[in-house]
Amino acid sequence: MIKNLDAFSFANPSFLLMYSALQFGPEEMAKPDGSLSLPYLAGAIREAGYDVKILDVSVGDKDEPLQDSFFNTKHLASGLIRCGMPPEQVAKQIADFDVIGVSSIFTTQTTMVLDLIRLAKQTDPGKLVIAGGVNARNLRKRFFDAGADIIVLSEAERIIVQIAEALRGKRRLSEVPGIAFMQDGKEIINRTAPPIENLDELPMPAWDLLPLKKYWDLSRPHGGQFPEGARIQYASLQTSRGCPFRCLYCHISKEVDDEVAGPVGNFRVKSIDRVLKELQTLKDLGAEHIFFEDDSLFAKKKRAYTLFEKVAEMGLHLSDVNGINIIHLMKNFSGKLDIDVQFLETLSTAGFEMLHLPFESANQRLVEKYSSSKWNLGQTDTRKLLKACEKANIKTAGNYMIGYPDETLAEIHNTILFAKMHVEHGLNHAALFAVVPFPGTKLYDMVIQNGQLDADFDTDTMKWTKSILKGLAVPADTLEHLRQLAWLTVNPSEFVNYKINMRVKQPELNLPSTVEPVSPTFIAVL
């Protein structure tokens, strides 16, 4: 194994960028990753003149049947289920490339990513293995222990090209900014360069390198609700990066100057022409449904008006994934906030079919403490907002969180009833999450410091459906059951069945395929 980072050298390095196999619990919905991280990196590498390929281990190579990957399930000792290509087939792919890049965004998939890193090093210790993503940069020791040579600490489009140049001898690899590596048993962190401010300078994402047709055959996007059996030709896009808010449970809360990632959490936008170019590229590839993954899609309201007036001409089906901020659907009318009906009509005309509304909590105290005070419950008529969206032919989903570190039982009760009320007034469905302190957030630092989470926590347990915090108003396992019961009873049975049908395929467990409507009397218990 090469111990000195500067000893890595390739005349013309080739890159294999990988999403790992996936692991899910028997009760969970299995969906491919397919996030935007690797298409951006592949675009930068290709633009710089290097050979690059994207491999999604969960669905296999473009020409391989899904039965050999996504539906190739294996029960793990942890009780989870792995779905993806067999390791020996992955090793054959790895063998053909010099540099192996792995993406780690989702903490619950850490075990699968670490397994992939170990496999790459077992295949050939001389390959340079790079890990990136918010999860990798904040769990660096685990990734180095698995065999990663470099961890990219920030936005990587420029960093990956500098790594390629260093491998060709144009600079020292150990001096590339924005990376961490081990040297003589010590971690070395190279300060991150300032992020790209003009996002039009980013390379065009290499969506064509993704197994889009396989994603469409599976039709399991990260958002929306579609008729059973429908083939959804979808893709993801970002019009901006960063966010004007700094919610404590979001990675953006620590993407500031004095942290390893640098100020990549600052809100930055692409020009309207650039966004239209990207949309046309996706449309030319066959995408019909576009999911916007911006952290704050409507933060610049005038820009949003102009953009979506032009997007209306493209005939696309639109939705957001991360949630749009409720305040941006409001307008100041002579000193009083009210629903911006004209904006909703513009979005509807543009093709928006669903908006995800991050209500977060029914308790203003918690919104102020954990969610940047990003909306005021007393100044927002949420029922009126839902009716206005419905009138504009836009479906709505609501995001709610329970189990904040200091949340009371009464506050949990308020939020569950808040979600119930919203469904009764037209909300398509309510997503009820446990509050999870993901590494790389201020919330994570907070709960580690106050002893509500052990530093050596099991990444397999860090799920949106489950709390792993200590010292809650209700025990974590009770909160998990409460959240699940609330989700089942608050939501329409049609939506519940839709999600259950996305569970990992495992016929031997004989899971029910449908759920009968639950009696409303259960709601009273909550």
HUDAKA-V203116 format. One line per field, one symbol per residue. ss: DSSP state (@ for helix, = for strand, . for the rest). phi: phi as a letter, one per 40 degrees, with the letter a starting at -180 (. if undefined). psi: psi as a letter, one per 40 degrees, with the letter a starting at -180 (. if undefined). A space follows every 10 residues. Layout:
ss = ???
phi = ???
psi = ???
//
This chain:
ss = ....@@@... ....=====. .===....=. .....@@@@@ @@@@@@@... .=====.... .....@@@.. ..===..... ===...@@@@ @@@@....== ===...@@@@ @@@@@@@@@@ @@@....=== ==.@@@@@.@ @@@@@@...= ==....@@@@ @@@@@@@... ..@@@...== ===..====. ........@@ @.....@@@. .@@@@@@@.. .......... ...====..= =......... @@@@...... .......==. .@@@@@@@@@ @@@@....== ==........ @@@@@@@@@@ @@@@..==== ...=.@@@@= ===..====. @@@@@@@@@@ .========= ...@@@@@@@ ......@@@. .@@@@@@@@@ @...====== ==......@@ @@@@@@@@@@ @@@@....== ====...... .@@@@@@@@. ........@@ @......... .....@@@@@ @@@@@@@@@@ ..@@@@@@@@ ..=...@@@. .......... @@@@@.
phi = .cccdcccab cadbbbbbcc dbbacdcccc bccgccdcdc ccccccccgb cabbbcccbg cdccccccbd cccaccccgc bcbidcdccc ccccdcbcbb bbcbbcccbd dccccccccc cccaccccbb bahdcccbbd dccccchccb bccadbcccc ccccccccgc acccbccgbb abafgbcbbc dccdcccccc ccccdccccc cdccdcccfb ccagabddgc cbcbababca bgacbbcccb cccbcbdcbc cgcccccbbc cccccccccc ccccchcbbb bcbdcacbcb ccccdcdccc cdccgbcbab bchbcddccb acbfgbcacc cccccccccc hcbabcbccg acbddccccb bffcabccbb cccccccccc ccgbcbbbbb bbgcdbcccc ccddcccccd ccccbhccab cbbccbccdg bccddccccc gcacccdccc ccbccacbcc gccbddcccc cccccccccc cccdcdcdcc cccdcadccf cccbbcdcdc cccccc
psi = hhdhdeehhh dghihhhhhi iihiideihh hicfiedddd dddddddeei hiihhhddei ideiiddecd egihhideei hhhiiidddd dddddeidhh hhhgdhdeed dddddddddd dddheeihhh iiidddeefd dddddeehdh hheahedddd dddddddeee ihdeehifii ihhfeihhhh ihiiihdhee eiihigdeei gdddddddfg ieiihiihei hhgiiiihei iaieighdei dddegideid eafeeihiii iddddddddd ddddeehdhh hheidgdfdg dddddddedd ddeefihiii dehihddeei ihgfehhihg dddddddddd eheihhhgdd iehddddddd fffeihddeh gddddddddd defhiiihhi hifidfhidd dddddddddd ddddfehdih hhiihhgihe idddddddde eehidfihdd egieehieii fidiiddddd dddddddddd iidddddddd eeihhgddef iieihiiihe ddddd.
//
